[in-house]
Structure formats: structure tokens, C-alpha cells
Amino acid sequence: MSREQQQAFVREVTGCGELADKTDCSCNVYPQGGHLLCHDDVIGTRRVSYIIYMTDPEGWREEDGGALELYPEQQ
């Protein structure tokens, strides 16, 4: 898939409008019991944020943690 096709797909799925040519990413590892504080992903001109969980879903239980909780946008 070309960059143009990828951007067209993201625009279609998210409705985010035009995308810049810049892409940034971050990789994080949280140890057992670790957590990320409540935050928004509004950083500069960022239009789209996403998370890819790389855990084995076999045997995962809610009490193991790692759930994504989304909050409504504040005006």
C-alpha cells in the first residue's frame, strides 16, 4: 500500500481531513502494575492517534489490566 493510499484510508476511517507528510510514533512498555495517567493526545498538529496492543489475548482477564478507557471530548 502506498503512502497516499494509507493516508486516504486513514482520512476515510477517521474523517480527520487532510494529513501532513509527517509521521511520528512512540513505543512504550509498561511492567506489571504500571499505568499511564489520564491524558489527551492533542500534541501540536497531530490529527490521528492510535494504539496497538501487542499482548497475547489467550488467558487475558479484566483484572490483568490494560483496558483502554476513552472519555468524551471536552469543549
N, C-alpha and C positions, 0 to 999 in steps of 0.2 A: 504494500500500500504506500503510495507516495505521500509526502508531507501535505500536499494540497488536499488529497483525499482524506487524510486523517483530520485535518482542520475542518473540512466540510462535514465530516461525521460528527465531530465534537460540537460544531455550531448547530447542527440539526438536532442532536440529542439534548443539548443544554439550552438552546435559544440565547446563547451568550453574545451573539453578534460577531463582528469581525475580530479576528485574533492577530496578535503581533507575531513576528517571526521568532521571538524569544521564548525559550522553554527553560524552566528551572525545575529542579526536583530535589527531594530530600529523602534520606533513608534513616529510619530510626529503629532501634531495638530497645524494647522495654523488658527488664527482667521480671520474674515473678513478683507480683506485688507492686510493680511500677505503674505509673499512670501519667497521663497528660492532663494539665489543667484546662478548664473551660476556656475557650478562645474562639475568635473568628479567624478566617483565613484571608481577611482583607489586608493585602500587602501590596502597596504601590499600584501597579496597573494590572495585577493578577485578575484574570477573568474566570478561570476554572480551577478548582481544586478537587483532588480525588485521593482515595486511599485504597491500597491493595493489601489485604491481609494475607500473609503467607504462613498461615497455620494449618495444621492438619485437622480437618473438621471431625475426623473419626474420634469418638470418645469425648469431644468437647462438651462441657457443661456450662450452663449460665454462670455458675459460681466460680468458674475458672477466670471470668473477667474477659475483657477485650471487646465488649459491646460498644458499638458506635451509637451515640445519642445525639440527635440533631435538635436544634432549637429554632423557633421561628425568628425570622429576620426582625430586628428592632428598627423602628423608624426614627 
